[in-house]
Amino acid sequence: MAADAVKVIANNKKAFHDYFIEEKFEAGIELAGTEVKSLRLGNVNLKDSFCLIKDGQLSVLGMHISPYEKGNIFNKEPRRPRRLLMHKREILRLFGRIKQDGYSLIPLSVYFRGPRVKLELGLARGKKLYDKRASAASRDAKREMDRAMKNR
């Protein structure tokens, strides 16, 4: 297996429904050993998670990693805040962008890149209800066109 082999553990499909993703970033994540073992089993939920920048530190909140079955006393709190690892200048640049109104950092996916766990972040702007309806309508129209082309 190559060092850059990517194995996706979980995706946050709800993020693409609720937000316009403007830019994507990759960050490392600081985890305990039992959390990594739990991730290898695919026990993670990104549904209501988000990222915060506080005191120059980037962290993800609301990410649920289920306790490892055989982890006993070494298991950590499933929803604890976890520190993300990025270069200082990247964090400062993101902080400047988030200060603009309507922007937030949303985790899009968790994956293994070689032996390391990575988190893909999206710089996102919230969708209004009519935006969600418009994107659903365009998705349905594309599906209908593809279906018609397949039948021809």
Long-range contacts (C-beta under 8 A, 24 or more apart in sequence): 2-114, 3-114, 4-113, 4-114, 5-112, 5-113, 5-114, 6-111, 6-112, 6-113, 7-111, 7-112, 8-109, 8-110, 8-111, 9-39, 9-42, 9-44, 9-109, 9-110, 9-111, 9-112, 9-117, 10-42, 10-44, 10-45, 10-46, 10-109, 10-110, 11-46, 11-108, 11-109, 12-46, 12-47, 12-49, 12-106, 12-107, 12-108, 12-109, 14-47, 15-46, 15-106, 15-107, 15-108, 15-122, 15-124, 16-108, 17-127, 17-132, 18-126, 18-127, 18-132, 19-104, 19-106, 19-122, 19-124, 19-125, 19-126, 19-127, 20-124, 20-125, 20-126, 20-127, 20-131, 21-106, 21-108, 21-122, 21-123, 21-124, 22-103, 22-122, 22-123, 22-124, 22-125, 23-122, 23-123, 24-108, 24-120, 24-121, 24-122, 24-123, 25-86, 25-90, 25-94, 25-120, 25-121, 25-122, 25-123, 26-118, 26-119, 26-120, 26-121, 27-58, 27-84, 27-85, 27-86, 27-118, 27-119, 27-120, 27-121, 28-84, 28-85, 28-86, 28-116, 28-117, 28-118, 28-119, 29-60, 29-82, 29-83, 29-84, 29-85, 29-110, 29-117, 29-118, 29-119, 30-82, 30-83, 30-84, 30-85, 31-65, 31-82, 31-117, 32-74, 32-76, 33-74, 34-67, 34-68, 34-71, 34-74, 34-75, 34-76, 35-65, 35-68, 35-76, 36-117, 37-68, 37-71, 38-65, 38-66, 38-67, 38-68, 38-71, 39-65, 39-110, 39-112, 39-117, 40-112, 41-68, 43-68, 44-110, 46-107, 46-108, 46-109, 46-110, 49-106, 49-107, 50-104, 50-105, 50-106, 50-107, 51-84, 51-104, 51-105, 51-106, 51-107, 51-121, 52-105, 53-91, 53-94, 53-95, 53-98, 53-105, 56-88, 56-91, 56-92, 57-83, 57-91, 58-83, 58-84, 58-85, 58-86, 58-91, 58-94, 58-105, 59-83, 59-84, 60-84, 60-107, 60-119, 63-107, 63-110, 84-119, 84-121, 94-123, 97-123, 98-123, 102-126
